[in-house]
């Protein structure tokens, strides 16, 4: 039995009449990579935003290491525990790469400037961004922006990192690069990773578990090797459309 | 029709309430921020320093035009010696605070609303929240405090340059005695007039910057369109609402002060 670190039970989120999440149950093991797959607009990003406290769920419980995360207010104390890597990176374009990475330490911790500089320099060196430290996001390539966003997400040493479609807009070579980077840094920094991705089957290479979100609930949860849905099922249909059929046992 | 009117009135009241809470939340959030002075200096540069040229220009031309108009009105009654009184009181009581607020809205308010709207659409505001940084306190709080500090100062500068403009047309161009002009300014302006102008400037500062920040910050909820059109709509509405708000608040404050 895996050591469950992030536990979600009965999570619901409605937007008007639209029941986006209708009772999500999910167990994410400590120091693992779990990938959420599903059709566009099905609620994968909503699920991540509920976990990150950016959206308040209508019902349900989210527990981290056995303790419930307060969902009564948006933002706040979940931030240091969780980091979020946004689909479009959400970097501040009037700040340099180094300033972007330093921001959470500068504004949300009591570290002094020398300590912050040391940590930022080390993180930039880890992610091979030292030469780009003084450059603005607009001057960086797509892959480098992803690395800066990852550096900013990791600088607070979070326990869980949420990745919202981290490979959007990248060519196949760079997609593999980003997945390798996530797997590599997950091992080095020992965080738990929760990904939303459409890159099937490439993302399965780094995923310990896969969760298929459909009609507001998790309909499949397990290792990607067990994605042997029968040919008539909705999961098989989704995977075939996602071009997985040719490369899997389905 | 009555139902529609009632619904519109309720919407306005609801928006005003929400905006007031937004402003209060931003000020409260600013108190909890680190590096407050640095943020405040940046905001003062944005609202105060960058608006100074336009305030000086508009103030000078307003004074010049008032000097001309009031001179030709007063001269009909043989009262051109009262030019200093008319220019100074009009500027200090009414035109100074109102026109300064409108200039700052046009220069800094629209830019602020657009910037916040883009940051919202680009998920930068969500990113702040995930970093445990209060976005309202970080992005809006310093600008509200800067508005409280800058609006009265900009208004005072507008008043002074406007009175000087009135002197240029009245005394230099139309030969009203300079000593009489300045003496009338000195004698007619009371502390109550200056205080009233400053109260207006303070209220306009808080009101306009709250409206502009609120519209930009809530672009995703308030605009009719997503993306760039939504940002442009937010900026337009911020300017229109702020301008109407300034004139409505001016009427209310004046009716209390007189």
Interface residues (C-beta under 8 A of the other chain):
Chain A: X49 X52 X53 X54 X74 X75 X76 X77 X78 X79 X80 X82 X83 X84 X86 X87 X88 X90 X91 X92 X103 X104 X106 X107 X108 X110 X152 X156
Chain B: X33 X34 X35 X122 X123 X124 X126 X127 X129 X130 X131 X132 X133 X134 X135 X138
